[in-house]
Amino acid sequence: MANPAVWAVGLIIVVTLALISIVSTYDRGINAIVRQPGVSAASAPAYLTPMAVSTNASTFAWLQDALTRLRQDDRVAEAIRLQIAETRAAGPVQRLPTIAPAVAAQAAADAPLAIGAFGARASRAPAGAGTLAAAARGSSVDMGAFGKDLTRELVGKCASADKMIIVSFVNAHYMDFARNWVRHLVSAGNPHFLVGALDDEAYKQLRAANVPSFDMAASLTTRDFGWGSKVFKQAQQKKIAMFLSVLEYGYDVLLSDIDVFYLRDPFVFFRTVPEADLLVSSDLLTNTVTDDGPETQNGIGATLNVGIIFMRPTNATKALTREWNDMCSRNLDFWEQAAFNQLVRRRGVARGAGGAAVEAAAPDRARGQYGDRVVPMYHSAVPTAVLPVSQFCSGHTGFVQHMPERLGKEPYAVHATFQFAGTNGKRHRMREWLVWEDEPAYYDPPGGLLAVDVEPPAELLHPGGRPPSTVAHHFDLVNWQLSRIRSGLVLAELTGRVLVMPKLWCGFDRWWAPHTGRIPGSNMPLPIQCPLDHVFNIEQGLRPDLIRAFSFLRHPRVPQTVLASQHNLTLPADLSAPTVTAALKDPAAVHAKVLRIADTPPDVYQRTLTAEQQNAFAKRAFNYLGIWCCIRPPARGKPGHIWYDLFWDIIPHTDRWRQTWSDAWVPRPSK
């Protein structure tokens, strides 16, 4: 009989390896982001650097730290759930008696609001009726002539004359994204697309709107399946199988996620790089080119993002996609993007369906001007180029770096990645940059709108005349704005209006790991005009229906009756409940559809609400803000992220974690 000590040692090793596997899976996505060109191992956070599995003391220390992070995330999630319950139990702030805003003849000048390069283009596009059917009117395909399945005939009917087609997929939860996706493609002059339905409800809606579509026979949930969940991975496997089918029909295929929007016809770009059989977007954070071609070969080392991936139907690309499909269908624990990045970098000999060696593309094919940027990948059999990050933007190069605007580029597409508030965050970013359409009622809320003047002073934007360089600089800038946004939220509740959020400026970027102001691998000037989800928790806290994006009044669908009914109000210097009430009850203020608060004071909450009103507002507002991430954890097992505090300037006060601040607020991780 075996020695019990040997069995015990063996059991410990097995359990340890299993735990390492679990935690490695948890960190895999961040590890991929860290692997950017120009990011040395030394600059990457220590706990994110690749680790060789061993049984020495450092391995167990790493494992202990990683498990502590997992437990910390669980505690944060539980605390958020409890606060959401408290928020729902808290009553609304008592509102002042108002009458419904009426149409007024007064016209006020609409102060210009900065919008990005792609927002400027979108704002010139004609507004549709806001329905999926209206978005799809540019398609000439009569879907009544086709059955439910994806067929060669359906693909042929929808493809361009040179056999190019775009495919995506959607479930019922994301139908508004499908509407946005279709609308932008049609507006860009490309009706050559197909949308796969992951559930029956999505299929019914797509067909009812005559969107070129088919049933993927997936029978998945109609709800948000959540990034990384089992259903998420099942959906990703279905999309690869769909992609493979169209390739095998003999068509050039662009596989696109539904949270991408297109401002130009992407086929135009693909035709400029005929040497490449694979063109794919990237999580590269610094452009390697300033012209209109693909990134240079230096860009190939970054994580390739399969949210935008184009292939020509060669034996090698089909072999790659077939192996990708097999890998993900056999094991749903694979993240399809990580699997693709692993496969495409393989060396050796590529094998086709019958096991025969696959040769690279013929050397006599058409050549373009960017052939030197094409790299042989996947056993050197697939000529590959990386799409330019200034024109096929990630959520970071587009929404955060504003790279197209800085480089004077007109992007083809932007993918809503690198954000922190789920589907609400994606929608709000698109709303900020005027590339999202809502239903008509959204643009004329019955209670009216309230806009606040929040322009940070130059000393906070550039302390000492230089860019922000410390965590304290970042929080000084953001907190100054938060006090005034808090006033806007209070005034909006008191008047029953929807708050038009101001532009938000951040001294530092936000990431998922420690950094010193910029994500490693990025290079952008500080401070940044940051998306709202960098600071506000609009996924679980601040309800999207209570706010509008900073650019809202520039959206082409805002009615002229709203724009023509504006009133500028300066609150009295002696702020109190009676003086503010009198100002808000002024007939011009009451009747205006847009009430603008000039020089918004920071202390409306303290000086105009009763103790009971303050308490009710605070219970809700505790959950309005998110975190900034992060400094290096001060000690093992401690968090490195810092929670924003909407009441940072009120002494004393108790924050969301029941910590009482009796002195001046300072940025530090929660205990």
Secondary structure, DSSP 8 states (H G I E B T S, - for coil): ---HHHHHHHHHHHHHHHHHHHHHHHHHHHHHHH--TT--TTTS-GGGS------SHHHHHHHHHHHHHHHHHHHHHHHHHHHHHHHHHS--------------S-----------HHHHHHHHS----SSHHHHGGG----GGGS-SS--HHHHHHHS-TTSEEEEEEE-GGGHHHHHHHHHHHHHTT---EEEEESSHHHHHHHHHTT-SEEE------SS---TTSHHHHHHHHHHHHHHHHHHHTT-EEEEE-TTEEESS-HHHHHTT-TT-SEEEEE---S-S-SSSS---GGGGGS-EEEEEEEE---HHHHHHHHHHHHHHHH-TTS-HHHHHHHHHT--S--B-TTS-B-----TTS---TTGGG-EEETTTTEEEEE--TTTEE-HIIIIIS-HHHHHT---SEEE--S-SSHHHHHHHHHHHTT-----GGGGS-TT-EEEE-----HHHHSGGGS---SHHHHHHHHHHHHHHHHHHHHHHHHHT-EEE----EESS---SS--SSS-TT----SSEE--GGGTB-TTTTS-GGGEE-TTGGGSTTS-HHHHT-EEEEE--SS--HHHHHHHHTSHHHHH-SEEEEET--S-HHHHHS-HHHHHHHHHHHTTTB-EE--S--SSTT----EE--TTTTSSSEE-TTS-EE-S--------
